[in-house]
Amino acid sequence: MSPELDKQICEKYPKIFIERKLTAKESCMSWGFSHRDGWGWLLDKLCFFIQNRVDNDKNYILNQETNKYVGKNIEQVVFTTVKEKMGCLRIYHRGGDEVVQNAIDYTEFLSGFICEFCGTTENIGKTKGWIKTCCKDCADKEGFKGWCSRLVFE
């Protein structure tokens, strides 16, 4: 993800990305987001849903000893890794509940139908070899060989 989008999303959801400021020894999130900007809007929608769910369920207190937000019902969701793997978004986290986990699972599924490069849902396919999910235009622009149409919507 671009540095600008990285900064924007981390500032918008500081509780979810609290580990972004840690060192590589402390958290994989210190390396940032290992995917392109096209999935940025999808990640933003997921974080909005998660933070609203958690915030509306309880009041937070920052435990100074553990540097974690704690509360009554749903533990604050903290993303520990956000990356691309096998052409889909992968999110590793702690905290949350079953509804949060379902939202993350669904977001990961949806990413397989959205261009990782530009964010479109039109003319999506997969590249062969190193698997990427992208539209035909981005596949051509990025120079991917062996792009094949995944779905055709009529």
C-alpha positions in Angstrom: 0.0 0.0 0.0 1.2 3.5 -0.7 2.7 5.4 2.3 -0.1 8.0 1.9 -2.9 5.5 2.2 -1.0 3.6 4.9 -0.8 6.8 7.0 -4.4 7.8 6.3 -5.9 4.4 7.4 -3.7 4.1 10.5 -4.7 7.6 11.6 -8.4 7.0 10.9 -8.4 3.7 13.0 -5.7 4.1 15.6 -7.1 1.5 18.0 -7.1 -1.2 15.2 -3.6 -0.3 14.0 -2.0 0.4 17.4 0.8 -2.1 16.6 1.7 -0.2 13.4 4.1 1.9 15.5 5.9 -1.1 17.1 9.2 -2.6 16.0 9.5 -5.7 13.8 10.5 -7.7 16.9 7.2 -6.7 18.5 4.7 -7.0 15.7 4.5 -7.9 12.0 2.3 -4.9 11.5 5.4 -2.7 11.8 6.2 -3.8 8.2 2.9 -2.1 7.1 0.4 -3.4 4.6 1.6 -6.0 2.0 -0.9 -5.3 -0.7 -1.7 -2.7 -3.3 -4.0 0.4 -3.0 -6.9 -1.2 -4.8 -8.0 -3.0 -1.7 -7.7 0.1 0.5 -11.4 1.0 0.2 -12.3 -2.5 1.2 -10.1 -2.4 4.2 -11.4 1.0 5.2 -15.0 -0.3 5.1 -14.1 -3.3 7.2 -12.3 -1.2 9.8 -15.2 1.2 10.0 -17.6 -1.7 10.6 -15.3 -3.3 13.2 -14.6 -0.1 15.2 -18.2 0.9 15.3 -19.2 -2.5 16.5 -16.6 -2.5 19.3 -17.1 1.2 20.2 -20.9 0.8 20.5 -20.6 -2.3 22.6 -18.5 -0.8 25.5 -16.4 2.0 26.9 -12.7 1.6 26.6 -9.9 2.0 29.1 -6.3 1.9 28.1 -4.5 -0.5 30.4 -1.1 1.2 31.0 0.7 -2.0 31.9 -0.3 -4.0 28.8 -0.9 -1.0 26.5 -4.1 -2.7 25.4 -7.6 -1.4 25.3 -9.9 -3.4 27.6 -13.6 -3.3 28.3 -16.7 -5.3 29.3 -17.8 -7.3 26.3 -15.8 -7.2 23.0 -12.1 -6.9 23.3 -10.7 -4.2 21.0 -9.7 -5.6 17.6 -6.1 -5.2 16.8 -4.7 -6.1 13.3 -1.4 -7.9 13.6 -0.8 -8.5 9.9 -2.5 -7.3 6.7 -1.2 -8.8 3.5 -2.0 -10.3 0.1 -1.7 -14.1 -0.1 -2.8 -16.3 -3.1 -4.6 -13.4 -4.7 -6.7 -12.5 -1.7 -6.5 -10.2 1.3 -5.4 -11.9 4.5 -5.9 -10.3 7.9 -4.5 -11.6 11.1 -5.9 -10.1 14.3 -6.7 -10.5 18.0 -9.8 -9.4 19.8 -13.4 -9.1 18.5 -16.1 -11.6 18.5 -17.8 -14.0 16.1 -19.5 -11.1 14.1 -16.1 -9.4 13.7 -14.5 -12.7 12.5 -17.3 -13.2 10.0 -16.8 -9.7 8.7 -13.1 -10.3 8.2 -13.7 -13.7 6.5 -16.2 -12.1 4.2 -13.8 -9.2 3.4 -11.1 -11.7 2.6 -13.5 -13.5 0.3 -14.6 -10.4 -1.5 -11.0 -9.3 -2.2 -10.8 -12.2 -4.6 -13.2 -10.4 -6.8 -11.7 -6.9 -6.6 -8.6 -5.6 -8.5 -5.7 -5.3 -6.0 -4.2 -2.5 -8.1 -7.1 -0.2 -8.9 -10.1 -1.4 -6.8 -12.5 -2.1 -9.7 -14.8 -5.1 -9.7 -15.1 -5.1 -13.6 -13.3 -7.7 -15.8 -11.5 -9.4 -12.9 -9.2 -12.4 -13.3 -6.2 -14.1 -11.8 -2.6 -14.2 -13.0 -0.8 -17.4 -13.4 2.4 -18.2 -11.5 2.5 -15.6 -8.7 -1.2 -15.3 -8.2 -2.7 -11.8 -8.2 -6.3 -10.7 -8.5 -6.6 -7.9 -11.0 -8.6 -6.5 -13.9 -7.4 -7.0 -17.5 -6.2 -3.4 -17.8 -4.0 -3.6 -14.7 -2.7 -7.0 -15.8 -1.6 -5.5 -19.1 -0.2 -2.4 -17.4 1.8 -4.4 -14.8 3.0 -6.8 -17.5 1.5 -10.0 -16.1 1.7 -12.9 -18.4 -1.0 -15.6 -18.3 -3.9 -13.5 -17.0 -7.1 -15.4 -17.3 -10.7 -14.2 -16.8 -12.1 -15.6 -13.6 -15.7 -14.5 -13.9 -18.0 -13.2 -16.6 -21.0 -11.2 -15.4 -23.7 -10.8 -18.1 
